[in-house]
Amino acid sequence: MTRIKRLAAVATAAAVAALAPLAVAPAAQATASDATHYGMTWEVLNYGPGGTVQVGGPGGSASNAYQGDTAPWASLPVLCLNRDGRSAPAGISLDFYNGWALGSVALSRPVKGSELTSPAAANEVCRSTFGRTWRQAEFHDGRYGPDYAQTGGWTFWASGSLPQGVRFWTYINDQNANPWN
């Protein structure tokens, strides 16, 4: 019987060893410093006069301003804004859905959404890339009306040259549609 028990133990150990590579490794645990929520992304919608660009969430499910549309493990640039107070050039019609951001936009290097753990973390990506006056662009940055006194949403115009067909992280301050939410 002792020999049978030893053979059984050896056979069991061999079977476990053979199956070990097939075992599924536990999923990587998110740390407290990882953002885990889907984030809202935008893209270039139009190019306008005087080196301007319109950015926003295209219709349909491509951009979700309420729950986010892009997984936090995706690496995308951050839409950065330097609001320096410049006026819109002639030729852009401004309204609630097509405001003027009073500055210029640029894209950071691609960043995983999980690295955007707060608005401050996203702003730091912009500041470290472009300088201390830059921050992540926000859904409501578009302004319109006399002296740009009214705030709009969904899209905005700014000075800048961004590539078409590239999605980028954009902040929204009143919805849970950011990677850190």
C-alpha positions in Angstrom: 0.0 0.0 0.0 2.8 2.4 0.7 4.1 1.9 -2.8 0.6 2.6 -4.2 0.3 5.8 -2.1 3.7 7.0 -3.4 2.7 6.3 -7.0 -0.6 8.1 -6.5 1.2 11.1 -4.9 3.8 11.2 -7.8 1.0 10.9 -10.4 -1.0 13.7 -8.7 2.0 16.0 -8.5 2.8 15.3 -12.1 -0.8 16.1 -13.1 -0.8 19.3 -11.1 2.6 20.4 -12.6 1.3 19.6 -16.1 -1.8 21.7 -15.6 -0.1 24.7 -13.9 0.8 26.4 -17.2 -2.9 26.2 -18.2 -4.0 27.9 -15.0 -5.3 31.4 -15.6 -3.2 34.0 -13.8 -5.2 36.4 -11.6 -6.0 39.6 -13.3 -3.7 42.5 -12.5 -5.0 44.2 -9.4 -5.8 47.9 -9.8 -4.0 49.9 -7.2 -5.6 52.9 -5.4 -3.7 55.2 -7.7 -5.0 53.6 -10.9 -8.0 55.2 -12.7 -10.4 52.5 -13.7 -13.4 54.2 -15.2 -14.1 54.7 -18.9 -13.2 58.3 -20.0 -14.8 60.7 -22.5 -12.8 61.2 -25.7 -13.1 63.8 -28.5 -11.6 64.3 -32.0 -11.2 66.9 -34.6 -14.5 67.8 -36.2 -13.5 70.7 -38.6 -10.7 73.1 -39.5 -11.5 76.8 -39.8 -10.1 80.1 -40.7 -6.8 81.5 -39.4 -5.4 78.2 -38.1 -8.4 77.2 -36.0 -9.7 73.7 -35.2 -13.1 72.5 -33.9 -12.9 69.7 -31.5 -15.8 67.7 -29.9 -17.6 64.5 -29.5 -19.0 63.2 -32.8 -22.5 62.0 -32.8 -23.7 58.5 -31.9 -21.8 56.3 -29.5 -18.4 57.4 -30.5 -18.2 59.9 -27.6 -20.1 59.5 -24.3 -20.3 62.6 -22.2 -22.3 60.7 -19.5 -20.3 57.5 -18.8 -17.2 57.8 -20.9 -16.5 55.9 -24.1 -12.9 54.7 -23.9 -11.4 52.1 -21.6 -8.8 53.3 -19.1 -6.1 50.9 -20.5 -6.2 52.8 -23.8 -3.3 55.1 -24.5 -4.4 58.4 -26.1 -3.1 62.0 -26.1 -4.7 64.5 -23.7 -6.4 67.5 -25.3 -4.5 70.5 -23.7 -5.7 74.1 -23.7 -3.8 77.3 -23.1 -6.5 79.9 -22.5 -4.8 83.1 -23.2 -7.8 85.3 -23.9 -7.4 85.6 -27.7 -10.5 86.4 -29.7 -12.0 84.2 -32.4 -11.1 85.1 -35.9 -13.8 86.3 -38.3 -15.6 83.5 -40.1 -16.6 81.3 -37.2 -20.2 81.3 -36.1 -20.4 80.9 -32.3 -23.3 79.5 -30.3 -23.9 77.1 -27.4 -22.7 74.0 -29.4 -19.9 75.9 -31.2 -18.1 78.1 -28.7 -14.7 79.7 -28.7 -12.1 78.4 -26.2 -10.2 81.8 -25.9 -6.9 80.2 -26.6 -5.0 77.4 -28.4 -5.1 73.6 -28.2 -2.4 70.9 -28.6 -2.1 67.2 -27.9 0.2 65.6 -25.3 2.0 62.3 -25.8 -0.3 59.3 -25.5 -1.2 58.5 -21.9 -3.1 55.5 -20.5 -6.4 56.6 -19.1 -5.5 54.7 -15.9 -2.7 57.3 -15.3 -5.3 60.1 -15.3 -6.2 59.7 -11.6 -7.6 63.2 -11.1 -8.1 66.5 -12.9 -4.8 67.6 -11.4 -3.0 64.6 -12.9 -4.4 65.3 -16.3 -3.5 69.0 -16.0 0.1 68.0 -15.0 0.4 66.0 -18.3 -0.4 69.3 -20.2 1.9 71.5 -18.0 4.8 69.1 -18.2 4.5 69.0 -22.0 3.7 72.6 -22.9 4.2 74.8 -19.8 2.6 76.1 -16.7 -0.3 77.9 -18.4 -1.7 74.8 -20.0 -4.3 72.4 -18.6 -6.6 69.6 -19.9 -9.4 71.0 -22.0 -12.9 70.7 -20.6 -16.2 69.9 -22.3 -17.6 73.4 -21.4 -14.6 75.4 -22.5 -16.5 76.9 -25.5 -17.7 80.5 -24.9 -20.1 82.6 -27.0 -22.2 85.7 -26.9 -21.1 89.3 -26.2 -17.7 89.3 -24.6 -17.8 85.5 -24.6 -19.9 85.6 -21.5 -21.9 82.5 -22.1 -20.7 78.9 -21.7 -21.6 76.1 -24.1 -20.8 72.5 -24.6 -20.3 69.5 -26.9 -17.8 71.2 -29.2 -15.6 74.2 -29.3 -13.2 76.1 -31.6 -9.6 77.1 -30.7 -6.4 78.0 -32.4 -4.2 75.1 -33.2 -3.3 72.3 -35.6 -4.4 68.9 -34.6 -4.4 65.7 -36.7 -7.7 64.4 -37.9 -8.7 60.8 -37.1 -7.1 60.8 -33.6 -9.1 60.5 -30.4 -8.0 62.3 -27.3 -8.9 62.4 -23.6 -11.1 65.4 -22.7 -12.4 66.3 -19.3 -16.0 66.9 -18.3 -16.6 68.6 -15.0 -20.2 67.7 -14.2 -20.5 64.0 -15.3 -18.9 60.7 -14.3 -17.2 60.3 -17.7 -13.5 60.7 -16.7 -11.0 57.9 -16.0 -10.8 59.0 -12.4 -14.6 58.8 -11.7 
